[in-house]
Amino acid sequence: ALEAGSALHIQACLPFLYPALKAHKDTQLCMVAVGIIRDISRALGDQRVQYAGAFMNVLLENLQSNVLNRNVKIH
């Protein structure tokens, strides 16, 4: 349901999205957050570049985590 014009609203969601991504003990929450990043990136198209660095840093932290459930890492 996101469109390229939604970039302004995404900025308001980021303070909630990053902690959800870092909730390594809550598998479901983390999986949903990864899905949201996928949807945001797809919807923003070329505008995703401004968020890509921050998203990738958090996703790489997730891949390196020993606590995070393996199923989240697959997503």
Secondary structure, DSSP 8 states (H G I E B T S, - for coil): ---GGGHHHHHHHHHHHHHHHT-TT-HHHHHHHHHHHHHHHHHHGGGGHHHHHHHHHHHHHHHH-SSS-HHHHH-
